[in-house]
């Protein structure tokens, strides 16, 4: 029997002086995963940008629970977005979106 | 609650505003104790000024000196003059004789190696054996890994993986520090712990390297620098009134 993929949700704070669009965040995280773990690793991550709050500069990512450490490491490795200094910091990690909101 | 430590916050010396920003950011990220490297000729006023800024931010400050001696003789000279003035002494081992001397000298707290020159990383089995006897820790700075990419980062991660395996085998404590020169290179302790999976450090070992290991080192040195310290296991508990 194939087991269901258990998701993990990561709330992320983006620290950058530039105004950023959703696509910038998506590209940055994907590139970080690709750079650190390659296409094979990225294929296992099941990475998806759930939401992005432009005002608060916060995003929610979803990934597979097996790839959580990989995605966490990749997020921590970001130092630039659009060639400008930036940092992504994981605020919370949870198994459900509701719990992620409650932890806020 | 775990007390997280960043023993290598490279806040630029004499740039008060940037120092303040980095210190405040460290506190926001969950650190409770920071070590800021000072030049060997730093005055007591400089130290007190930094202590004051850290105190305002709610952080405990640790004075630290980074030594980069050319030979073992120079290292011994530095240690003779500076050990009593700084709470943490780190040695950048640029040659094998310096690395060996630093590893066996009990006055050295942290062993660090060049991030850019892989040939200058001398942390092998012999080095680890000496370090395990003298209580020196291997220091891993995260900033060079974060700020490099491509071939350079690949080689650095490979070296770190090998060194962490050696440190585990010989029970050498590993300290993880930010080594950050600006706010964007600072990360939360759990982010650093997740990032250390790249060089095969499991999360619990990495978190110990960010809390227990550096904390024990600082406490040990503070005891030694205290006027009540006599020798290991022996201290003055009461003095006779004059």
Interface residues (C-beta under 8 A of the other chain):
Chain A: X15 X35 X36 X69 X70 X72 X73 X75 X76 X77 X79 X85 X86 X87 X89 X90
Chain B: X29 X145 X146 X147 X149 X182 X183 X184 X185 X186 X187 X188 X190 X191 X192 X194 X195 X197 X198 X203
